[in-house]
């Protein structure tokens, strides 16, 4: 290991001991090394801790800048080292506040030249790949150009170089490897519906909030999860979800005790009036979904005493999955305009009523959550029409308009679309007999909205802008009125075209992308942009629908419906001819 290497410049390559509580980890010479945070056992996550050292007086300017960047990677665990790389004045003004900038793993360091007197300029060039916001969300940056950050160094009377300013960047600068070592993708769970709802039990569902949490050597990861859960959702879900845990509540400890995990809370919570089932669901899924405390009973205490005055609050090792709404629903497909069931062995019977009759009048068909209503766009008269799936059903217009996006059902029975002519989001309540009303969506003003899809969790919304961009928002309740807000770009394509989008669940969106000669199906985690590419095979696809682990597609030619098999990573034919598009309820 040479002095010019990054580790040699900035990491302690000698024995170090990190101890806290009941956990103690030894970091031997040659790090970084895997260790476990305090607590150990099934409440922890192994991680690699970086140990920064103070700069030496004989380091070159480039070594000082390399050491400063490595000290940034270790700053959260040891904030005392980094100021030593700065001049006295710079140390007074530098702040680690704001987003963490994440760059590629091979930043380039180069000597640019001398400034006035004893000043030297070193340039770091790296490609931004993401940022970690102050609410712990991980925001990918695609297609970014390399960023140049100039460090101005001053040589002091002892001949040592220290950084006096940083131009073109601010705050902490980490590489992808730094983030992989110290952070973990984490799903936190909140209650669907706006915060402050008097009876959150009316619709028992959880909504996942994906964040990146730093693994801490001073506490087990279970405690880190619970501590962050109590802080509330990220900005992406602000105003769209609620929590059983009130502001001011804190976690004193999370520990193993015999056959259970004990979560000890402290603070203002009404144990007698709390929505206990919601509390159990939020804690259980926030821990188990991140592979922590799986298969174990969880006991919740308040200030070290039983949660209820007369008995303990315990969460069983197995909790029913009704909270996640991943129920299996039947699949359907259209053939010559008629809706048919899709059985395990292929084509099934047409549904009852007008929707089961062949015809070319209605397109872009969508089925309600209960499977009892079907909506479609009218080819001739325009607008969105709805019929019941029943022998006496009939088509009725519910939303007029000639430039509407395909209809999308909400789990509460309302029907949504975007009116491109009016530049407005519209919804109607067919069951209650209420016609279309506008829903405010300021984040979509003056944008070319081409698709709008409500997720099955009833909270998130995906829209396509033109044919090159996907944005994700949420249904919020600002000032007591329902609106669409919190929009952020999920993905943007260049020299390609987005052909379709489909929700798998509340966390994953499928995007069908077409280039000149190649198609791709990209599964994107909407929380952190993590993308998995599904093979497309040799048959061109024109549309997608999905439900949890099932993915169906219609082919461009040949009228087939295909199903993607994860085990074989291949598409198999479900309906071989005369098929238009597959669909799931709420798809």
N, C-alpha and C positions, 0 to 999 in steps of 0.2 A: 504494500500500500504506500503510495507516494504522497508527498505533502500537497501536490496539486489535485489529488482526488477529492471529491466532495466530502466523503466521509472523513478523510484525514484532516480536512480543513475544519470540519464542524461537528464531529461526533466524538464523544469520549470512547476511545477504543481501549478502555481499561475497565477493570471490574467495577460495577456500580450496583448498588442495592436499592430497590424501590419497595418500601414496606408501608402498608397502611392497614389498620384494623387487624383482621385475622389473616390477611394475605401478604405474602412476601415473595418477590421475584428477583432473581439474580440475573443481571445483564453482563455476560462475560466479554472478554476482549474480542473485537471484530464485528460488532453489531452492524445493522439492527438485528435483534433477535426476538423470536416469539416469546411472549410472556402472557400471564393471565392477570386481570385486574383483581383488586381486593375481593375476597370472598370465595373465589374459585367455584368448582362444582358446576352444576347445571344452570346456575344463575349468571355465568360469566361467558365471555367471548375471548378466545385467544387473540392477541394482537402483537404488533411489533412496535416497540417504543423507541423513538429517536432521542438520543441524549446529546444536547448541544454543549459546546464548550466556548469559553471566552477566546477572542482572537489573540494570536501571539504577535509580538511587536515586529518579528522578522517576516511576517507574511506579506506577500505581494498584494497589490490592489485587487487583482482578480481573485485571489484566495480569500480576501476579506469579504468580497461580494458573494462568493460561493458560500462562505460560512454564514453570512447574514441570511441568505435564503434558507439554509438548513436550520438556522436558529428560529426562523419563522415556523418551520414545520414542527418544532418542539415547543413553540411559545405557550400553547395552552397548558402544557404540563410544567413548564419551567420558564416563567416570564422574566426572570432576573437576568438571563444571559444576553438576550438580544440587545438591550440598551448599550451594552459594552462595545457593540460594533459601531455605534454612532458617536458623533462629537457631542459635547455637553449641550450645545444649543439644539442640535437635532433631536437628542433624547427628550428634551423638554416638550417638543412640538409633535413628535411622531405618535400616532395613535393606531391601535390594531382594530379600530372600529370599522363598521361597514362590511360589505360582502368579502368573502375570501375568494381570491382569484385563483383558479386552477389552470395550470398550463401543461403542455405535453412534457414527456419525461426526458427530453433531450434539449434543454435550453442551451443556447449558444452564448458564451461569454467572450467579449473581445475588447481589446484596448483601443479606445477611440482617439485619445490624445490628452494633452495637458491643458489645463485651464490657466488661470492667472496664478503666478507664484508657484506654490507647492501643490496645487490642485491637480487631480488626475480624474479622467472620465472613463468608466467602464460601462459597456453596453451589454445588457441581457436581452436576448431576442428569443421569444417563445410564443407558441400558438395557444391562445386561450381556448380551452375546451369546455369550461363550465365555471360557474360561481356558486358558492354556498352562501345563501342569504342569512341575515341575522335571525330569521325564524327557522333556520336549519333546513330549508328547502334547497335541493340540488337542481340548478338550472343549467341544462346543457347549452352550449354555444356551438352551432354548426356553421361551417363555411367561413370561420373567422380568419382574417389575415394575421400573419405574425405581428406580435406587439413588441415594440422596442421600449425598454425602460433604461434610462441612463442614470447611473449612480455617480455622483460627484464625491470624490474622496479628498481629504485634506491630510497632509503629513504633519504630525505634531512634533514637538521639540525632541522627543525620543526617537523620531524617525519612523513611528508607527502610523499606518494609514487607518483612518476612520471615516465613515460615511457622513457627509454633511447634508446631502439632499438626494431626493429620488424624483426624477422627472419622467412623466408618462405612466405613472402607476402610484397606488397608495394602498395602505393596509397590508394584510398578509398575502403572500404569494407562495402557493404550494404546487408541487408537481402531482401528476396523477398517482404516482407511486406513494407519495406522502399521504394522499387521501386514502388510498387502498390500505395502507398500513394502520391508519389511526381512526378511520371513520367506518361506520356500518350502515348500510341501507336499512331503514327501520319503518315499519308500518304501525301507526297509532290509530286507535279506533274511537270515533265519536258517534253520537246519536244523530240520525237523520232528522232534518227539520231545524228551524231557526233556534238560536239560543233563547232561553227564557220561556220556552213553551211550558204551560202549566202542567200538562199531562203528556210527557214524552212517551208514554206507553201506548199511545193510540196506534202507532205504526212501529213495531219493534224491529228496527233495522240499525245496522252499524255502517258507517262510512269510513273507509281507510284514508289516512293522511300520511303520505310517504315523505320521510325526512331522512337526513344523514346525521347520525349522532356520533360524537367522538367518544371512543372508548377511554375511560379514565382509570388510571392506576390506583386511585383513591377510593373507588366504589365498584361493586359488581354491576354488570350491565343491566340486570333486572332493575336495580335502583335507578340507573340512568334513564331507563325507559319510563318508569312510573313518574319520576321527577318531571320529565318532559311532557308526559301525558297530562299532568296537572296544570301545565302552563297554558293549555288550550291549543286549538288548531292553528295551522299555518295560514298565511294570508289567502292562499288559494281557496280555503273553505271558510273564511271569515264571514259571519252572518248567514252561513248556510247550514251549519251543524251546531249541536249543543253538547253539553257535557253534564254529567251528574255532579262532578267535582266543582265546588264553588271557588271563586278567587280567594286567595289567602290560605288555602289548604296546602300543606307541605308533606313530604315523606321523611320520616325519621330514619327508617331503615327497611331493607328487604333482606331477609335471611332464611336459611334453611333450618327447620326444626323437626326432627324425627321424620314423620311421614308427610310433612307439608311444607309449604313456603309461607312465611309470615310477612305480610305487608303492614307496617306500622305507620299510620297517618297521624297528623296533628293539625289542628286548626278549626276554623268555623264550619262545621257541617252538622246539620240536624239529623242525627242518627234515627230518630223516630219517624221523621217525615221523608227520608231519602227514598228515591226510586231505586230500591235495592237490586232488582233484576238488571237495571241498566248499569249500575255500578259493577255488578259481577261480570256482565258482558264486556264492558270497556276494559276492565283489568285483565280478564282471562284472555281475550283475543289480542290485546296489545302485547302480552307476554308470549303466548303460545305461537302467534303468527311469526314471531321472530326467533322461534326455536329456543325459548327460555321457559323453564319450569313446566315443560310438556308432561302430561300424564300425572300431574301432582295436584293434590288438594291445595287451595290457596285460602289462608285465613287472613281476614282484614281486621286489624286492631286500630283503636283510637287512643293515642297517648299511652300505649303499652297495655291498655285494658281491653276487655271484650268490646266489640263495636256497639252492640246493643247492651243495655244495662242488664238484661236478664239472660242473654245468650250470645254466643259467638256468631259472626258473619263468616260463613265458609262458602267457597266456590268449588263445586265438584270437579273432579279430574276431567270429566267429559261433559261439555256443555253443548246443547243442541245447536245445530247450525242454522236454525231459522233466522238468527240475527243477521246472517250474511246474505240471505235471499238467493242462494245458489240452487234452488229447487230445479229438478229436471222438468222441463216443459216439452210438449210434443213439437215436432218440426213439421213445416208445411212447405209447399212449393206451388207456383202457378203454372198452368199449362193452358195456352190459348185463352188467357184471361180468367180462367177459373182456378179457385184455390182448392188444392188437394192435400190430404194428410200425407206425410212421408214416414213410412214404416221402416222398421229395422231392415226388412228385406227389399225395400224399394217403394215404388209408387203405391199410394193408397186411394181411398175413395174421395170424391169431391165433398166439400162441406155443404151443409144445408143452406138453402136460401139463395138469393141472387148472386152472392159471391162465389157460389159453386157452379154458376152457369157460364159457359164459354161466351166470349165477346171481347171486343177491343175498345170498349168505351172507357174503362178505368185502368189506370196504370199506377206504378209505384205503390202497390198495396202494402198496408201495415196492419197488424193485428194487435188488439188491446191485450192487457196483461191477463185477463180472464178468458181470452179466446172467444168472447161473445160478440165482439164488434170488429168490423173491418173497414178501414178507410182507404180511399184512393183518389188520385187526381183524375178529373174528368177531361177526356181528350177533346171533346167538342165544345161543351158549354163552359169549360173552365171551372175553377174552384175545387175544393176538397169535399167529397161526398162520403157518407157513412151508411152502412147497412148492418143490421143484426144478423148473426149466424143462426138463422131459424127459418123454418118453412114460410112463415108469414113476414119475413123481413123485406124491406124495400130500401132502395137507395134514396138518400136525402142530402141535399146540399147543406153544409154547416159553415163553411168558410168560402165566401166568394173571392174571385181574383183570377187573373190570367197569368201572373208571374209568381206563383207560389212554389216553394221548395216541397219536396216529398213530405208527406205527413209523418209525425213521430208521436207515439203515445207516451204519456207519463203514467207511472204506476197508480196515480190517484184517479185515473180515468179521464183526465183532460187530454186534448189533442192539440199539438203544436205545429206551427209552420213559420216560415219567414216570407213576408210579402216583399219581393224585390222592387216592385213598382212604388210601394209606399215607404220602403226602407224601414220596416217595422216587424217585430216579432208578434205573432198572433197566437192566441189559444182560445179554445172553447171547451165547455163542459157538456158533453153529449148526454150523460146520464142525468144531470141536473136540469137539462134543457136550456142552458145558458149559451147564447151565441158568442161570436168572436169578440175578443177584447184585446187591446194592445198591452204588451208587457215591455216595460222600459228596458233597454239594453244599450246604454251609452257607449260601451266598449265596441259596439258594432257600427256606430255611426259612420256613414260614408264609405263603408266597406262592401265589397262585392260578395255577399253571402250566397253560396251556391248549395249548401246542405246544412241541415240542422238535425242533430240526433240527441235525444234525451237518454241518459244512461239509466240502467235498471235500478240503480240506487235512488233515483228520483231527485238527485242533487246535482250531478255534473251534467254538462252540456258540451258537445263537440260540434264545431262548425268548420266548414271549409270556406276559405276565402279565395275566390277565383278557382283555379285548378292547380295551385302550387303551394297552398298553405293550410295548415290545420291549427285551430285555436281551441283551447279548453277553458270553459268558464263554469259558473255554478249558479244555481237558482237560490237567490238570497231574499231576505225580507228587510230591506232598508226602509226605515221610517214606517214600518207596518205594511208596506206595499211590496208585493212580489216583483222581483226584477231579475234580470240576468246580469251578472257582474263577475269580477275577478278574472277577466279574460287574460290569458297568456298564450304565446305561441308555443305549440308543441313541436311542430316540424315544418320546415320549408324545403321544397325541392327545386332544383334548377335543371333546366333542359329535360324535365320530366313532367308528367301530368298525373294528378291524383284522380283516380277513376271511381273510388268508393271508399267509405269508412264504415266500420261496424264495431260496436262495443262487445267485448267478450264478457266483461264484468265491470264493476265500478273502478277498477284500477288499470285495465288494459284495453287499448284501442287497436283494432286492425286497420291498416291503411294499404289499399291496393294502388300501386304506382306503376305507370307505364312510361317507358322511354321509347326510343325509335324502334328497337327490335326486342327489348327485354322487359319482362314484367317482374315485379317483386311484391310480396305480401309481407308487410312489416308489422310486427306486434310491438307496440310501444307502451311502456309503463308511463302513465301520465304524470306520476309523481316525480320521477327523476329522469325521464327520457331514455331509460335503458331499453335498447332495441334488439329484438330477435327477428331474424329473417326466416320466413317459412319458404320452403321450396315451392315453385309454381308448376313444375312439370312441363309437359310439352303441349298442353291445351290452354289456349288463351282464356283468361277469366274476365268477366264483365261486371260481376257484382258479388258481394259477400254478405253473409249474416253469421252470427255466432252466439253461443250461449255457454259460458264457462269453458269446458274443455272441448266442446263441439264447434267445428267450423265448417260451414257449407258455402259453396260457390256455384255460380252459373257460368257456363262456358260461352264464349263469344260466338262460336260456330258449333252446330251439331245439336243444340238444345239439350245439353246434359246438365244434371245437378251432381256435383262432386262433393265428397266429404274428406277432410284432411285427417289422416290417422297419425297421431303423434308417435306411436310406437314404431311405425315403419317409415315415418317422415315422407309419406307419399299420399297422393290424392286417389281415391277410389270412386268409381261411378255408382251413384245411388239411383238415378233415373237416366236412362240412356237416350231418350228422344222426347221431342215435343215439350220440353220444360223451358220456362222463362226465367223465373227467379225463385230461390228458396227464401223462407222467412220463418222467424221465431216470434212468439208473442213478445211484445215490447222490444222487438229487434229493429 
